[in-house]
Amino acid sequence: MLAKLMSLLLLGIVRFLTGSQARWYGCPPKAEQRIYFANHQSHADMVLIWAALPEELRSITRPIAAKDYWTKTPFRQWITTAVFNAVYVDRQATPARPAPVEPVAAGVALPDSETASAGGPDPAPEAPPKPPTPEALRAALPEGDPLAPLVKALESGDSIVIFPEGTRGHGEEPQPFKSGLFKLAEMFPQVVLVPAWINNVQRVMPKGEVVPVPILCSVTFGAPIQLDPDEERRPFLDRARRAVIALREV
């Protein structure tokens, strides 16, 4: 009950300060599993998108929250878990341990490709390896990987809100996107990828300020994109970034 009351109070405050206008330009507000990805300029980005979503989507959509910032105080931690139902992520990846290299024992035969000599028979051509399935990609993700909490949320059927820049930008355009969005698109090809542009929120809560300033803000949601077959990581991330930037002029 307390979380519900805080949710209504916070929703009223955010909408009073920002207007929190949602503009559905390229897709309707539909209750389907989605990954919303947006530009990142303020810690208030998460709150603004949450407030812009209709109630039926807020209940199934979990924003991503930086664990080091949003757990600094008991109140921040309570509001992000009880009100926003956020997914905490660590900004720094846990280094993966390198796989041990097994030495080759004396007298052990090496594969034909290692021992073929000039004039000998050519080794049989190998079939190209099949790309790993989404299930295999998820199973191979290390437990300490920053994407692990996001994968768990998506596996449970939730929608999520992410900021592919990884950290707040200060320019007119988003910084280059990091690889997380690409990996999630590979692991969850059935989830709809929706770009979003957050406008003006950095002026509501400038970096280092405590008291918010009333400024009209908006969130524009664009047409969904998808990862094309055989599309490589950087072309996809650049295309996703352009889809977010294009909404700035809508």
RALIN-V603899 format. One record per residue. N is the residue number from 1. RES is the residue in one small letter. PHI is phi in whole degrees, -180 to 180 (999 if undefined). Layout:
n=N res=RES phi=PHI
n=N res=RES phi=PHI
This chain:
n=1 res=m phi=999
n=2 res=l phi=-63
n=3 res=a phi=-64
n=4 res=k phi=-65
n=5 res=l phi=-64
n=6 res=m phi=-65
n=7 res=s phi=-61
n=8 res=l phi=-67
n=9 res=l phi=-64
n=10 res=l phi=-65
n=11 res=l phi=-61
n=12 res=g phi=-65
n=13 res=i phi=-65
n=14 res=v phi=-62
n=15 res=r phi=-70
n=16 res=f phi=-70
n=17 res=l phi=-76
n=18 res=t phi=-120
n=19 res=g phi=81
n=20 res=s phi=43
n=21 res=q phi=-80
n=22 res=a phi=-99
n=23 res=r phi=-120
n=24 res=w phi=-93
n=25 res=y phi=-87
n=26 res=g phi=-112
n=27 res=c phi=-159
n=28 res=p phi=-81
n=29 res=p phi=-73
n=30 res=k phi=-115
n=31 res=a phi=-82
n=32 res=e phi=-130
n=33 res=q phi=-73
n=34 res=r phi=-136
n=35 res=i phi=-114
n=36 res=y phi=-87
n=37 res=f phi=-126
n=38 res=a phi=-141
n=39 res=n phi=-69
n=40 res=h phi=-132
n=41 res=q phi=-129
n=42 res=s phi=-161
n=43 res=h phi=-65
n=44 res=a phi=-78
n=45 res=d phi=-55
n=46 res=m phi=-58
n=47 res=v phi=-68
n=48 res=l phi=-67
n=49 res=i phi=-64
n=50 res=w phi=-57
n=51 res=a phi=-72
n=52 res=a phi=-77
n=53 res=l phi=-73
n=54 res=p phi=-62
n=55 res=e phi=-56
n=56 res=e phi=-68
n=57 res=l phi=-89
n=58 res=r phi=-58
n=59 res=s phi=-71
n=60 res=i phi=-116
n=61 res=t phi=-117
n=62 res=r phi=-114
n=63 res=p phi=-74
n=64 res=i phi=-92
n=65 res=a phi=-126
n=66 res=a phi=-67
n=67 res=k phi=-61
n=68 res=d phi=-66
n=69 res=y phi=-88
n=70 res=w phi=-83
n=71 res=t phi=-115
n=72 res=k phi=-66
n=73 res=t phi=-127
n=74 res=p phi=-59
n=75 res=f phi=-68
n=76 res=r phi=-59
n=77 res=q phi=-65
n=78 res=w phi=-65
n=79 res=i phi=-68
n=80 res=t phi=-75
n=81 res=t phi=-89
n=82 res=a phi=-80
n=83 res=v phi=-97
n=84 res=f phi=-88
n=85 res=n phi=52
n=86 res=a phi=-74
n=87 res=v phi=-104
n=88 res=y phi=-79
n=89 res=v phi=-130
n=90 res=d phi=-85
n=91 res=r phi=-74
n=92 res=q phi=-109
n=93 res=a phi=-72
n=94 res=t phi=-77
n=95 res=p phi=-58
n=96 res=a phi=-82
n=97 res=r phi=-76
n=98 res=p phi=-67
n=99 res=a phi=-68
n=100 res=p phi=-66
n=101 res=v phi=-97
n=102 res=e phi=-79
n=103 res=p phi=-69
n=104 res=v phi=-87
n=105 res=a phi=-74
n=106 res=a phi=-63
n=107 res=g phi=87
n=108 res=v phi=-85
n=109 res=a phi=-73
n=110 res=l phi=-88
n=111 res=p phi=-60
n=112 res=d phi=-53
n=113 res=s phi=-64
n=114 res=e phi=-87
n=115 res=t phi=-114
n=116 res=a phi=-61
n=117 res=s phi=-107
n=118 res=a phi=-59
n=119 res=g phi=87
n=120 res=g phi=-83
n=121 res=p phi=-68
n=122 res=d phi=-70
n=123 res=p phi=-65
n=124 res=a phi=-64
n=125 res=p phi=-64
n=126 res=e phi=-91
n=127 res=a phi=-70
n=128 res=p phi=-60
n=129 res=p phi=-65
n=130 res=k phi=-76
n=131 res=p phi=-65
n=132 res=p phi=-65
n=133 res=t phi=-75
n=134 res=p phi=-56
n=135 res=e phi=-64
n=136 res=a phi=-68
n=137 res=l phi=-64
n=138 res=r phi=-68
n=139 res=a phi=-68
n=140 res=a phi=-83
n=141 res=l phi=-70
n=142 res=p phi=-62
n=143 res=e phi=-61
n=144 res=g phi=-87
n=145 res=d phi=-67
n=146 res=p phi=-58
n=147 res=l phi=-79
n=148 res=a phi=-56
n=149 res=p phi=-64
n=150 res=l phi=-68
n=151 res=v phi=-61
n=152 res=k phi=-63
n=153 res=a phi=-65
n=154 res=l phi=-69
n=155 res=e phi=-64
n=156 res=s phi=-83
n=157 res=g phi=98
n=158 res=d phi=-77
n=159 res=s phi=-90
n=160 res=i phi=-136
n=161 res=v phi=-119
n=162 res=i phi=-128
n=163 res=f phi=-124
n=164 res=p phi=-65
n=165 res=e phi=-65
n=166 res=g phi=88
n=167 res=t phi=-146
n=168 res=r phi=-68
n=169 res=g phi=-96
n=170 res=h phi=-127
n=171 res=g phi=-98
n=172 res=e phi=-73
n=173 res=e phi=-121
n=174 res=p phi=-64
n=175 res=q phi=-70
n=176 res=p phi=-54
n=177 res=f phi=-74
n=178 res=k phi=-84
n=179 res=s phi=-77
n=180 res=g phi=-57
n=181 res=l phi=-62
n=182 res=f phi=-62
n=183 res=k phi=-64
n=184 res=l phi=-66
n=185 res=a phi=-64
n=186 res=e phi=-68
n=187 res=m phi=-80
n=188 res=f phi=-134
n=189 res=p phi=-65
n=190 res=q phi=-84
n=191 res=v phi=-83
n=192 res=v phi=-79
n=193 res=l phi=-99
n=194 res=v phi=-117
n=195 res=p phi=-75
n=196 res=a phi=-146
n=197 res=w phi=-118
n=198 res=i phi=-98
n=199 res=n phi=-113
n=200 res=n phi=80
n=201 res=v phi=-65
n=202 res=q phi=-65
n=203 res=r phi=-85
n=204 res=v phi=-74
n=205 res=m phi=-133
n=206 res=p phi=-61
n=207 res=k phi=-59
n=208 res=g phi=91
n=209 res=e phi=-91
n=210 res=v phi=-108
n=211 res=v phi=-94
n=212 res=p phi=-72
n=213 res=v phi=-111
n=214 res=p phi=-65
n=215 res=i phi=-142
n=216 res=l phi=-68
n=217 res=c phi=-124
n=218 res=s phi=-150
n=219 res=v phi=-125
n=220 res=t phi=-105
n=221 res=f phi=-100
n=222 res=g phi=-104
n=223 res=a phi=-68
n=224 res=p phi=-61
n=225 res=i phi=-120
n=226 res=q phi=-145
n=227 res=l phi=-78
n=228 res=d phi=-75
n=229 res=p phi=-57
n=230 res=d phi=66
n=231 res=e phi=-73
n=232 res=e phi=-83
n=233 res=r phi=-61
n=234 res=r phi=-65
n=235 res=p phi=-59
n=236 res=f phi=-66
n=237 res=l phi=-65
n=238 res=d phi=-66
n=239 res=r phi=-68
n=240 res=a phi=-64
n=241 res=r phi=-64
n=242 res=r phi=-63
n=243 res=a phi=-65
n=244 res=v phi=-71
n=245 res=i phi=-63
n=246 res=a phi=-61
n=247 res=l phi=-75
n=248 res=r phi=-64
n=249 res=e phi=-94
n=250 res=v phi=-77
